[in-house]
Amino acid sequence: MENFDEQYDFVIVGSGAGSMVAALYMRSQGKRVAILEKSELVGGTTARSGGVLWIPNNPFMARDGVQDSYEAARTYLDTLTGDQPDAPSATPERRHAFLTQGPKMIEFLVAQGIALDRAKYWPDYNDDLPGGSAPGRTVVAKPFNRKQLGRWADRLRPSFMALPGNLPAALEEMKLLPLMRRSWKARFLLLRLAGRGALARLTGRDYVVGGAALQGRMLKACLDAGVEIFTQTAVSGVLQENGRVVGVEARRKDGPLRVRAELGVLMNSGGFARNPQMRERYQPLASVDWSNAPETDTGEMIEEMLRLGAAPAQLEEFVGYQATLPPGVTRDKLIPGVQGMTASPHAILVDRTGVRYMNEGGSYMAYCQGMQARHAQVPAIPSWAIFDAQYMAKYMLAGTMPGSDKPQSWYDEGYLKKADTIEELAALIGVEPATLRATVERFNGFVAANKDEDFGRGDRAYDNWLGDPLHAPSNTLGTIDQAPYYAIEVVPGDVGTFGGVLTDEHARVVREDGTVIEGLYATGVATGSVMGRFYPGAGCSIGPGYTFGYIAAQHAAANA
Ligand SMILES: Cc1cc2nc3c(=O)[nH]c(=O)nc-3n(C[C@H](O)[C@H](O)[C@H](O)COP(=O)(O)OP(=O)(O)OC[C@H]3O[C@@H](n4cnc5c(N)ncnc54)[C@H](O)[C@@H]3O)c2cc1C
């Protein structure tokens, strides 16, 4: 204890995905554990997020009679993510660890009283591959009354998904709401939600959903279990004795702090989406200004682990999320995503020469990788979303409701381009009119045949899920042929970075020569993903983040 201010069995840096499951596991083994969080808010990007976890073969699937197995999930991951020589963290051993421990981790959390469930229908992003699941493998937290946190309630980072009046809605309900103008089901749902909201207010509850519900429930369980959580405590370095990590040093308002960790340190410190230098170095086509990760996502612990000799893993990857930048959106506000937009009927994405170049229905990460790959050949960052009056009447645009009047500043400042003909629209966006006309006519031909011959949009359950459930015969293919015509720019935004240091199947940090840094574990986007450069389904950041946090704690406790 010499030279240390505090001593714990296990010390966790950051309060994101994985931190609190690791802490709960340690407490279940009777160990003393501390979480050091630099922000005044708990929960990380994970709390800000949708809070969904991709956990194949999870117990809720078996409960509901939805088919899955280790073998099916393994086939899916091996097919999609199996052959990646340039992704050192996507090893078969780590895939095996993720697939075997993920369901156990969920069972452990349920036993700790965390109210989870499965998303009822959220297809894998490549559900057409062998082993892919159309119902999906995604786990969510039930809405959470944050008042249960007492004096910690205001220290829980809010989710981007908060509904007006904090209505407690499930994910599938939120997806239905924008259909209100056209669906009685959606209108009745709004009434039911309003009722739930009124009841919540009467009974003094304050519901949060998405990532805040997930992390709020975890925070409550951790506080009840005696996990010690220190906010505004920024870890500045890792301490070693004879090559083994034995603690950390941190800065607090009242001065420096040295904390000893007998069983090890778990880095759950997030990525570097908000670090301009690191993004410039590793991801020159991305931008801190297009990210929805919070300001705290600055990567200093990745740099610290690299300094200790950790091997890098896929530092060039980020979880792209196609975004648009209407006037007034700055990096401290939510950047509107347009994931569903160009997968909806009556809309396509084209490069800056007016040519369509991808299946707009793919995963957000694949979509943004597609933009980057295209940009290497033809200018495509930003690209243009092209859509028509039918789209405007039926679907959301940059956070505004279907059919609503758009802010005048959108037209005045040239963000939303509008024209009576495709040729005039082409002239407005600097594209050869004949090219854009040919692109749109070709797409309309695919709509008539109900088959996208170029990119197969609509061939997967996922593409259709992204589109409009009320549009027939295809949920995703619809003509662009009713004036006026519109265009907005689309950029490869992101929800965070997806590469960091290399870890093994026990979540231990690994050096370039394959040896491990004893006592140092890492999980979440501070590490290279077990998925490598792919995003197989909804929750592939948080699902593995939680699972490898659980694995790290088990390993450290077992080696006590
Ligand atoms: C709007 C949005 C929606 C998303 N939805 C989903 C989703 O539904 N499912 C999914 O899988 N992914 C989703 N993502 C991505 C996902 O949220 C992140 O990739 C993931 O939460 C990262 O988790 P993490 O545990 O690695 O880091 P974080 O959750 O960011 O936690 C890291 C924590 O470490 C702290 N920290 C950093 N450095 C230090 C330091 N030096 N000392 C002390 N503390 C430190 C940070 O302040 C932070 O609180 C979404 C992201 C966004 C922005």
The ligand as a Gaussian input file, in Angstrom:
#p B3LYP/6-31G(d) Opt

LIG

0 1
 C      -26.556000       8.106000     -30.432000
 C      -25.856000       6.770000     -30.307000
 C      -26.600000       5.587000     -30.351000
 C      -25.940000       4.351000     -30.248000
 N      -26.671000       3.210000     -30.144000
 C      -26.038000       2.025000     -29.928000
 C      -26.762000       0.848000     -29.617000
 O      -27.975000       0.869000     -29.414000
 N      -26.060000      -0.323000     -29.490000
 C      -24.693000      -0.387000     -29.624000
 O      -24.113000      -1.460000     -29.514000
 N      -23.986000       0.743000     -29.867000
 C      -24.618000       1.933000     -29.978000
 N      -23.881000       3.065000     -30.144000
 C      -22.432000       2.989000     -30.043000
 C      -22.097000       2.693000     -28.594000
 O      -22.917000       3.463000     -27.759000
 C      -20.641000       2.924000     -28.215000
 O      -19.789000       2.397000     -29.175000
 C      -20.395000       2.215000     -26.881000
 O      -21.364000       2.632000     -25.947000
 C      -19.016000       2.472000     -26.356000
 O      -18.970000       1.841000     -25.112000
 P      -17.667000       1.854000     -24.225000
 O      -18.015000       1.114000     -23.006000
 O      -16.515000       1.374000     -24.995000
 O      -17.414000       3.390000     -23.917000
 P      -18.337000       4.453000     -23.194000
 O      -19.708000       3.967000     -22.978000
 O      -18.179000       5.718000     -23.945000
 O      -17.685000       4.608000     -21.769000
 C      -16.392000       5.111000     -21.611000
 C      -16.335000       5.964000     -20.371000
 O      -14.967000       6.143000     -20.010000
 C      -14.809000       7.461000     -19.531000
 N      -13.385000       7.811000     -19.632000
 C      -12.663000       8.032000     -20.754000
 N      -11.390000       8.322000     -20.448000
 C      -11.295000       8.289000     -19.097000
 C      -10.248000       8.538000     -18.186000
 N       -9.037000       8.917000     -18.603000
 N      -10.492000       8.413000     -16.856000
 C      -11.734000       8.071000     -16.413000
 N      -12.780000       7.854000     -17.249000
 C      -12.560000       7.955000     -18.573000
 C      -15.707000       8.274000     -20.413000
 O      -16.018000       9.516000     -19.830000
 C      -16.921000       7.355000     -20.564000
 O      -17.870000       7.612000     -19.567000
 C      -24.530000       4.306000     -30.179000
 C      -23.801000       5.491000     -30.085000
 C      -24.461000       6.719000     -30.144000
 C      -23.653000       7.978000     -30.041000

